[in-house]
Each structure stands twice: as structure tokens, then as C-alpha cells.
């Protein structure tokens, strides 16, 4: 069985997996509105559910404000003077399952902000979560492969015994 992670695509659909909880997000026929806007991507291309995003609500709102201010696409008068409560209202999202912003001036803001969130909001970049594949890469890079292979050969008499050991540790 082939295991797929991250982004998976064929001619009519694409799937995205959360790098943290493995939740699947589908986009059918190139229509991003067919899937909830609930996946974010950091500047290092870690894709994950918005719920895993770090930072206080106030910090996220401030970063969203900064993105709007810098954006050539979105213009909102006096956004730099808005209070936290006003920002909450501005960035309110619909609850129809798609999660789009209610304010029409923020059309396409989701793709602008949530596809390139700062590293400080990413649980992987900030090492709040270290993925198994990153741990494996580190261990392989810092361990002497030959020594590890010899240790495995000493400890286990068969591949089946080795697999049993690994399965017991996963539980």
C-alpha cells in the first residue's frame, strides 16, 4: 500500500493532509470552495489545520492586519486604527463550513494570509511539535548507520521479531 502525505493530486481533484493530525482536505475539480478553508501553510510549506495554529487571538489578528496593510489587493480604511474588537468583526468568517470571510473586501484574503503564515504561528517551525519523519531524518543524520544496523542484528534474530518490537513500541 502506498502512503501519501502532504499534497496529492490527480486530474480532477487534489487532497491535502494536515502534517500534524493527518486530517484530509479534498478540493474537487479545481474548485477550492468545495473544501473548507481550514488548512493553513507556513512559509516553510508545512500544511496543517488552522486549529493547530499557535499564537493568541490578538497576535493572529495583528498579523492579519499587517497582511492587509501590505497587500496591494485589499484596501480597508483606517485598519491601522482598529481595536481588537473591530478586527474580530472585520475578520469574522462564515459558518457555512467553508470558512470564508464575511466582509467582501477580504475576498481572496484567505489564500493570501493562510497560505504563507509566519513561522511563529507554525507548530512545526517553532518546535512545539516534532514530526516523526523529522525525528527519523535527524536520527539518521546524527547516528552512525553501520552501528545502528549492527545493534539491530545483535538484538533481533529475524525481521519478524524486529517488527513485533516496533509495533509494541507504537502502542
C-alpha positions in Angstrom: 0.0 0.0 0.0 1.3 3.4 -1.0 1.3 6.1 1.8 0.8 9.6 0.6 1.4 12.7 2.7 1.2 16.5 2.1 -0.4 17.2 -1.3 -1.9 14.6 -3.5 -3.5 15.3 -6.9 -5.0 13.7 -10.0 -6.7 15.3 -13.0 -9.9 16.2 -11.3 -9.2 16.6 -7.6 -6.5 17.4 -5.1 -6.1 16.3 -1.5 -4.2 18.0 1.3 -3.2 16.3 4.6 -2.6 18.1 7.8 1.0 17.5 8.8 0.1 17.3 12.4 -3.2 15.2 12.7 -3.4 13.7 9.2 -6.8 15.1 8.5 -7.7 15.0 4.8 -8.9 18.0 2.9 -10.3 17.5 -0.7 -10.6 20.0 -3.5 -12.7 18.7 -6.3 -12.3 19.8 -10.0 -10.1 22.7 -9.1 -12.8 24.4 -7.0 -11.2 25.5 -3.7 -14.7 26.3 -2.4 -15.6 22.6 -2.5 -13.4 22.2 0.6 -13.5 24.1 3.9 -10.8 26.7 4.2 -9.4 25.1 7.3 -5.9 24.3 6.2 -3.0 26.7 6.5 0.5 26.7 5.2 3.5 28.4 6.7 6.4 30.0 4.8 8.3 26.7 5.0 5.4 24.8 3.4 4.1 22.9 6.5 0.4 22.4 5.8 -1.8 22.0 8.9 -5.3 22.6 10.2 -6.0 26.2 11.3 -6.9 24.9 14.7 -3.2 23.9 15.3 -2.0 27.5 14.6 -0.1 29.0 17.5 -0.4 32.5 18.9 -3.0 34.3 20.8 -6.1 35.6 19.0 -4.8 39.1 19.4 -1.4 38.2 17.8 -3.1 36.5 14.9 -5.4 39.4 14.3 -2.4 41.8 14.4 -0.6 39.7 11.8 -3.8 39.6 9.6 -4.0 43.4 10.0 -0.3 43.7 8.9 -1.0 41.5 5.9 -4.0 43.7 4.8 -1.9 46.8 5.2 0.9 45.4 3.0 -1.5 43.9 0.4 -1.9 45.6 -3.0 -5.2 43.8 -3.3 -7.1 44.7 -0.1 -7.7 48.3 1.0 -9.6 48.9 4.2 -9.7 52.4 5.5 -8.3 53.0 9.0 -7.4 49.4 9.6 -4.3 50.5 11.4 -6.5 52.3 13.9 -9.0 49.5 14.6 -9.3 47.9 18.0 -9.1 44.2 18.7 -12.9 44.0 18.8 -13.2 45.8 15.4 -10.6 43.5 13.9 -12.6 40.5 15.2 -15.6 41.8 13.4 -13.7 42.6 10.2 -12.1 39.1 10.1 -15.3 37.2 11.0 -15.8 34.1 8.9 -19.0 32.5 7.8 -20.1 29.3 9.4 -21.4 27.5 6.3 -18.5 25.1 6.5 -16.3 26.9 4.0 -14.9 29.5 6.4 -14.7 32.4 4.1 -14.6 36.0 5.4 -17.9 37.7 5.6 -16.5 41.1 4.6 -16.4 41.2 0.8 -13.4 43.4 0.9 -11.4 40.4 2.1 -12.2 38.3 -1.0 -9.2 36.0 -1.6 -7.6 37.1 1.7 -7.8 33.5 2.9 -5.4 32.4 0.2 -3.2 35.4 0.8 -2.8 35.0 4.5 -3.3 31.3 5.3 -1.0 30.1 2.5 2.0 31.9 3.9 1.6 32.3 7.7 4.6 33.4 9.7 6.9 30.8 11.3 5.9 31.9 14.8 2.4 30.6 14.2 3.5 27.2 12.9 3.8 24.5 15.5 6.4 22.6 13.4 8.6 25.6 12.7 8.5 26.6 16.4 9.2 23.0 17.5 6.1 22.7 19.6 5.5 19.6 17.6 8.3 17.5 16.0 7.0 15.1 13.4 8.2 11.5 13.3 9.7 11.9 9.8 11.8 14.9 11.1 12.9 12.8 14.1 13.9 10.0 11.8 15.9 12.3 9.5 17.7 13.7 12.5 18.5 10.3 13.9 19.8 9.1 10.6 21.9 12.2 10.1 23.4 12.0 13.6 23.7 8.3 14.2 26.2 6.1 12.5 24.1 3.8 10.3 26.5 1.0 10.5 26.5 0.9 14.3 22.7 1.0 14.4 22.4 -1.8 11.8 24.8 -3.9 13.9 22.8 -3.2 17.0 19.6 -4.4 15.3 21.3 -7.5 14.1 22.5 -8.3 17.7 19.1 -7.7 19.3 16.9 -9.5 16.8 17.1 -12.9 15.3 14.6 -12.1 12.5 12.8 -9.4 10.7 9.5 -10.5 12.2 10.9 -10.2 15.7 12.1 -6.7 14.8 8.6 -5.7 13.5 7.0 -7.1 16.6 9.3 -5.0 18.8 8.4 -1.8 16.7 4.7 -2.5 16.9 4.8 -2.9 20.6 6.5 0.5 21.0 4.0 2.2 18.7 1.1 1.4 21.1 
